[in-house]
């Protein structure tokens, strides 16, 4: 029994080290969320930091509420892509640990 606990602790330490490495790597990975048929694009890294926003000039002369809605949609699209990228990266690390399904990892 004692050996099993020791083995589990070693495995948990290994996964923790891999997750820290993955977090550092993911901070350099960028995704782009778009909305309005590409009229708004938001670039975000996988540490959930917005890096840039591109707005088609045609939207700037239009309805302010529409621009706000398109910005929100583009941001949410980028955030979903970040979450998917992070989950894909972490899924391989935790495969043998028997962790509950749906567990979310920090991004």
C-alpha positions as a Python dict, from the first residue, in 0.01 Angstrom:
ca = {
    (1, 'X'): (0, 0, 0),
    (2, 'X'): (279, 240, 91),
    (3, 'X'): (445, 181, -247),
    (4, 'X'): (121, 258, -426),
    (5, 'X'): (92, 595, -253),
    (6, 'X'): (455, 674, -329),
    (7, 'X'): (404, 582, -694),
    (8, 'X'): (90, 794, -709),
    (9, 'X'): (276, 1092, -561),
    (10, 'X'): (557, 1053, -813),
    (11, 'X'): (304, 1039, -1094),
    (12, 'X'): (123, 1348, -961),
    (13, 'X'): (454, 1538, -941),
    (14, 'X'): (536, 1439, -1298),
    (15, 'X'): (196, 1558, -1420),
    (16, 'X'): (234, 1883, -1226),
    (17, 'X'): (573, 1949, -1388),
    (18, 'X'): (430, 1869, -1733),
    (19, 'X'): (134, 2101, -1671),
    (20, 'X'): (362, 2387, -1568),
    (21, 'X'): (566, 2335, -1883),
    (22, 'X'): (248, 2321, -2093),
    (23, 'X'): (119, 2645, -1937),
    (24, 'X'): (442, 2822, -2034),
    (25, 'X'): (422, 2684, -2387),
    (26, 'X'): (53, 2770, -2423),
    (27, 'X'): (120, 3133, -2331),
    (28, 'X'): (296, 3154, -2667),
    (29, 'X'): (15, 2988, -2862),
    (30, 'X'): (-229, 3231, -3021),
    (31, 'X'): (-578, 3175, -3159),
    (32, 'X'): (-801, 3408, -3354),
    (33, 'X'): (-1170, 3454, -3288),
    (34, 'X'): (-1384, 3609, -3557),
    (35, 'X'): (-1737, 3740, -3594),
    (36, 'X'): (-1944, 3932, -3843),
    (37, 'X'): (-1810, 3731, -4133),
    (38, 'X'): (-1454, 3822, -4040),
    (39, 'X'): (-1527, 4191, -3995),
    (40, 'X'): (-1393, 4167, -3640),
    (41, 'X'): (-1101, 3947, -3538),
    (42, 'X'): (-953, 3911, -3192),
    (43, 'X'): (-618, 3744, -3138),
    (44, 'X'): (-574, 3591, -2794),
    (45, 'X'): (-303, 3373, -2646),
    (46, 'X'): (-381, 3059, -2450),
    (47, 'X'): (-315, 3247, -2126),
    (48, 'X'): (-636, 3437, -2216),
    (49, 'X'): (-459, 3763, -2291),
    (50, 'X'): (-597, 3962, -2582),
    (51, 'X'): (-308, 4045, -2814),
    (52, 'X'): (-486, 4238, -3086),
    (53, 'X'): (-823, 4344, -3222),
    (54, 'X'): (-892, 4411, -3589),
    (55, 'X'): (-1212, 4591, -3686),
    (56, 'X'): (-1320, 4642, -4046),
    (57, 'X'): (-1351, 5020, -4102),
    (58, 'X'): (-1703, 4971, -4240),
    (59, 'X'): (-1820, 4876, -3890),
    (60, 'X'): (-1688, 5198, -3738),
    (61, 'X'): (-1936, 5417, -3920),
    (62, 'X'): (-2233, 5196, -3839),
    (63, 'X'): (-2449, 5115, -3541),
    (64, 'X'): (-2255, 5120, -3212),
    (65, 'X'): (-2463, 4840, -3058),
    (66, 'X'): (-2395, 4616, -3355),
    (67, 'X'): (-2020, 4679, -3323),
    (68, 'X'): (-2036, 4595, -2954),
    (69, 'X'): (-2226, 4272, -3027),
    (70, 'X'): (-1976, 4168, -3294),
    (71, 'X'): (-1684, 4240, -3058),
    (72, 'X'): (-1843, 4026, -2787),
    (73, 'X'): (-1903, 3743, -3035),
    (74, 'X'): (-1543, 3757, -3161),
    (75, 'X'): (-1408, 3757, -2805),
    (76, 'X'): (-1624, 3458, -2711),
    (77, 'X'): (-1514, 3275, -3025),
    (78, 'X'): (-1149, 3333, -2933),
    (79, 'X'): (-1211, 3220, -2575),
    (80, 'X'): (-1377, 2896, -2692),
    (81, 'X'): (-1078, 2828, -2916),
    (82, 'X'): (-839, 2890, -2626),
    (83, 'X'): (-1033, 2652, -2403),
    (84, 'X'): (-1037, 2382, -2673),
    (85, 'X'): (-663, 2422, -2735),
    (86, 'X'): (-584, 2401, -2363),
    (87, 'X'): (-804, 2094, -2312),
    (88, 'X'): (-641, 1918, -2609),
    (89, 'X'): (-295, 1992, -2472),
    (90, 'X'): (-374, 1867, -2121),
    (91, 'X'): (-580, 1563, -2217),
    (92, 'X'): (-277, 1348, -2296),
    (93, 'X'): (-105, 1430, -1968),
    (94, 'X'): (-385, 1310, -1744),
    (95, 'X'): (-499, 1004, -1938),
    (96, 'X'): (-379, 743, -1686),
    (97, 'X'): (-466, 923, -1366),
    (98, 'X'): (-835, 835, -1345),
    (99, 'X'): (-943, 1196, -1296),
    (100, 'X'): (-1314, 1274, -1320),
    (101, 'X'): (-1451, 1367, -1661),
    (102, 'X'): (-1513, 1733, -1729),
    (103, 'X'): (-1225, 1847, -1512),
    (104, 'X'): (-1111, 2186, -1634),
    (105, 'X'): (-753, 2298, -1628),
    (106, 'X'): (-619, 2648, -1581),
    (107, 'X'): (-534, 2830, -1899),
}
